[in-house]
Amino acid sequence: MVSQILSVRARVLFVAALAASVINGLPAVAGSSYPAHTPVSEVTRPPIGWVEFCVEYYPECKTKPSVPRDILLTTKAWHELERINLSVNSHIKPMTDMDHWGVVERWNYPDDGYGDCEDYVLLKRRLLIQLGWPREALLVTVVLDNGDEGHAVLTVTTNKGDLVLDNKKEDILLWSMTGYRFVKRQSQSDPSIWVSLIDPQPVTATATGLFGILRPRTHD
């Protein structure tokens, strides 16, 4: 009887949390025992695509070290993320760099309507910066999918955890819910410096609200 009462109480609490998330206009997704923010290791070499991008777009990469910042994930901020993510994913058509530019790897803005994963990321980052989002919270990130294929996503660091904007997925997810293995990303302090990421293997998550998994934050 006690176990049945606890089971019913757990379901009631979960439904209440789900309803609160909907009312607030914020996502209700699966949580996990993993840290809300991707653990950072040591400084590493940036991708060659980023290095060449900074040569072509030098003014955008000519930045000074700054204080790391996490976005306050308000309802307004969440809706802006959703809008930018959906807009870019809907309007840009996927095309490999070889088909697009005739080279194996090139990072560029998809201004002609075509691009690969890095180009989606760069455009989302630029549009969010134009809306006033701090670059310290918008980090180009390299991951591996289940087939160990390299992929790029945009990590958005928030007070609720690291969220991932991805051209392969419609939903914006916490980093630990994407199923990717995280390799490296830009440093929050300096976008020209890249840091390795410590990524434990994904585990089966239990259903909780997005905002119930916060852990102490250590900035890189």
Phi, psi and omega per residue, in radians:
M1 nan -0.775 3.139
V2 -1.055 -0.765 -3.133
S3 -1.115 -0.624 3.121
Q4 -1.172 -0.716 3.128
I5 -1.102 -0.754 3.122
L6 -1.117 -0.672 3.136
S7 -1.112 -0.774 3.119
V8 -1.115 -0.746 3.138
R9 -1.072 -0.707 3.131
A10 -1.103 -0.733 3.140
R11 -1.140 -0.700 3.130
V12 -1.099 -0.756 3.134
L13 -1.117 -0.688 -3.137
F14 -1.143 -0.764 3.120
V15 -1.096 -0.681 3.126
A16 -1.122 -0.734 3.114
A17 -1.133 -0.690 3.122
L18 -1.103 -0.780 3.137
A19 -1.097 -0.717 3.132
A20 -1.085 -0.675 3.136
S21 -1.130 -0.730 3.139
V22 -1.137 -0.782 -3.140
I23 -1.046 -0.702 -3.116
N24 -1.343 -0.117 -3.124
G25 1.307 0.310 -3.118
L26 -1.986 2.744 -2.984
P27 -1.291 2.521 2.958
A28 -1.906 1.917 -3.054
V29 -2.306 3.042 3.116
A30 -1.211 2.409 3.070
G31 -1.767 -3.071 3.122
S32 -2.765 3.104 3.117
S33 -1.523 0.055 -3.124
Y34 -1.412 2.760 3.103
P35 -1.045 2.609 3.115
A36 -1.176 -0.486 -3.131
H37 -1.968 2.463 -3.125
T38 -1.092 2.152 3.136
P39 -1.116 2.375 -3.070
V40 -1.839 2.479 3.110
S41 -1.899 -2.111 -3.016
E42 -1.859 2.926 3.086
V43 -1.129 2.448 -3.116
T44 -2.409 3.097 -3.110
R45 -1.358 2.396 3.097
P46 -1.265 2.726 3.063
P47 -1.066 2.547 -3.134
I48 -1.065 -0.549 3.114
G49 -1.089 -0.674 3.112
W50 -1.207 -0.718 3.133
V51 -1.031 -0.810 -3.134
E52 -1.222 -0.594 3.072
F53 -1.059 -0.716 -3.117
C54 -1.227 -0.409 3.040
V55 -1.252 -0.762 -3.114
E56 -1.302 -0.636 -3.119
Y57 -1.998 0.953 -3.023
Y58 -0.949 -0.785 -3.125
P59 -1.023 -0.560 -3.122
E60 -1.275 -0.444 -3.113
C61 -1.721 -0.113 3.135
K62 -1.442 1.416 -3.098
T63 -2.173 2.770 3.098
K64 -1.775 2.639 3.066
P65 -0.958 2.486 -3.081
S66 -2.469 3.087 -3.120
V67 -1.422 2.265 3.100
P68 -1.001 2.542 3.140
R69 -2.383 2.504 3.017
D70 -1.974 2.414 3.132
I71 -1.269 2.428 2.972
L72 -1.373 1.963 -2.999
L73 -1.429 1.403 3.056
T74 -1.450 3.010 3.074
T75 -1.053 -0.722 3.126
K76 -1.079 -0.781 3.135
A77 -1.117 -0.738 3.128
W78 -1.052 -0.773 -3.135
H79 -1.144 -0.612 3.078
E80 -1.129 -0.732 3.087
L81 -1.063 -0.809 3.133
E82 -1.045 -0.775 -3.086
R83 -1.133 -0.817 -3.131
I84 -1.141 -0.765 -3.125
N85 -1.070 -0.826 -3.130
L86 -1.154 -0.737 -3.105
S87 -1.088 -0.840 -3.125
V88 -1.169 -0.776 -3.139
N89 -1.099 -0.539 -3.095
S90 -1.421 -0.599 -3.002
H91 -1.658 -0.363 3.139
I92 -1.710 2.308 3.133
K93 -1.725 2.375 -3.096
P94 -1.187 2.394 3.090
M95 -2.715 2.342 -3.141
T96 -1.203 2.760 3.106
D97 -1.107 -0.594 3.128
M98 -1.127 -0.767 3.109
D99 -1.253 -0.561 -3.058
H100 -1.434 -0.846 -3.004
W101 -2.066 -0.197 -3.107
G102 1.398 0.314 3.098
V103 -2.306 2.800 -3.090
V104 -1.200 -0.699 -3.048
E105 -2.471 2.182 3.023
R106 -2.681 2.172 3.075
W107 -1.670 2.228 -3.096
N108 -2.769 2.886 3.035
Y109 -1.351 2.393 -3.120
P110 -1.437 0.997 -3.044
D111 -1.172 -0.340 3.109
D112 -1.633 0.104 3.083
G113 1.625 0.054 -3.127
Y114 -2.267 2.575 3.102
G115 3.138 2.970 3.040
D116 -1.834 -2.967 -2.954
C117 -1.010 -0.715 -3.125
E118 -1.111 -0.614 -3.117
D119 -1.206 -0.667 3.030
Y120 -1.011 -0.812 -3.097
V121 -1.079 -0.820 -3.107
L122 -1.076 -0.677 -3.139
L123 -1.211 -0.761 3.109
K124 -1.060 -0.735 3.126
R125 -1.075 -0.814 -3.127
R126 -1.093 -0.767 -3.110
L127 -1.138 -0.681 3.118
L128 -1.203 -0.674 3.070
I129 -1.084 -0.692 3.110
Q130 -1.119 -0.451 3.090
L131 -1.448 -0.051 3.108
G132 1.802 0.095 3.111
W133 -1.281 2.445 -3.135
P134 -1.279 2.402 -3.139
R135 -1.107 -0.441 -3.133
E136 -1.102 -0.308 -3.130
A137 -1.847 0.038 -3.083
L138 -2.101 1.746 -2.911
L139 -2.084 2.105 3.030
V140 -1.152 2.292 -2.994
T141 -2.325 2.390 3.095
V142 -1.775 2.281 3.137
V143 -2.307 2.989 3.007
L144 -2.101 2.365 3.082
D145 -1.512 -2.987 -3.066
N146 -1.088 -0.446 3.118
G147 -1.642 0.267 -3.118
D148 1.049 0.490 3.069
E149 -1.582 2.347 3.134
G150 -1.146 2.506 -3.093
H151 -2.658 2.703 3.119
A152 -2.112 2.431 3.080
V153 -2.385 2.930 3.066
L154 -1.816 2.085 3.041
T155 -1.598 2.255 3.078
V156 -1.989 1.974 -3.107
T157 -1.464 2.173 -3.107
T158 -2.280 2.976 3.087
N159 -1.213 -0.181 3.104
K160 -1.803 0.046 -3.136
G161 2.177 3.080 3.139
D162 -1.510 2.019 3.126
L163 -1.709 2.634 -3.063
V164 -2.107 2.183 3.007
L165 -1.770 2.201 -2.912
D166 -2.426 2.330 3.111
N167 -1.293 -0.239 3.126
K168 -1.574 -0.210 -3.074
K169 -2.259 2.437 3.110
E170 -1.308 -0.655 -3.048
D171 -1.471 2.559 2.989
I172 -1.542 2.151 -3.010
L173 -2.145 2.726 2.910
L174 -1.093 2.584 -3.075
W175 -0.939 -0.662 -3.066
S176 -1.293 -0.186 -3.114
M177 -1.762 0.011 -3.038
T178 -1.412 -0.403 -3.050
G179 1.468 -0.016 3.117
Y180 -1.509 2.789 2.924
R181 -1.767 2.159 -3.024
F182 -1.554 2.262 -3.007
V183 -1.825 -1.009 -3.117
K184 -2.834 2.858 3.125
R185 -2.757 3.028 3.071
Q186 -1.146 2.589 3.008
S187 -1.310 2.506 3.066
Q188 -1.158 -0.521 -3.088
S189 -1.331 -0.537 -3.077
D190 -2.692 1.980 -3.080
P191 -1.143 -0.277 3.118
S192 -1.489 -0.182 3.080
I193 -1.794 2.368 -3.138
W194 -1.984 2.575 -3.116
V195 -2.193 2.541 3.048
S196 -1.290 2.682 -3.141
L197 -2.030 2.462 3.089
I198 -1.673 1.924 -3.007
D199 -2.117 1.828 3.044
P200 -1.180 2.695 3.136
Q201 -1.113 2.487 -3.140
P202 -1.059 2.594 3.059
V203 -2.219 2.908 3.092
T204 -1.187 2.219 -3.058
A205 -1.655 2.725 3.010
T206 -1.725 2.679 -3.074
A207 -1.361 2.028 3.044
T208 -2.509 3.047 3.076
G209 -1.277 2.775 3.129
L210 -1.049 -0.574 -2.938
F211 -1.729 0.386 -3.137
G212 -1.917 0.285 -2.997
I213 -2.173 0.364 -3.050
L214 -1.153 2.443 3.062
R215 -2.224 2.880 3.096
P216 -0.962 2.417 -3.065
R217 -1.671 2.210 3.024
T218 -2.058 1.949 -3.135
H219 -1.375 2.591 3.029
D220 -1.489 nan nan
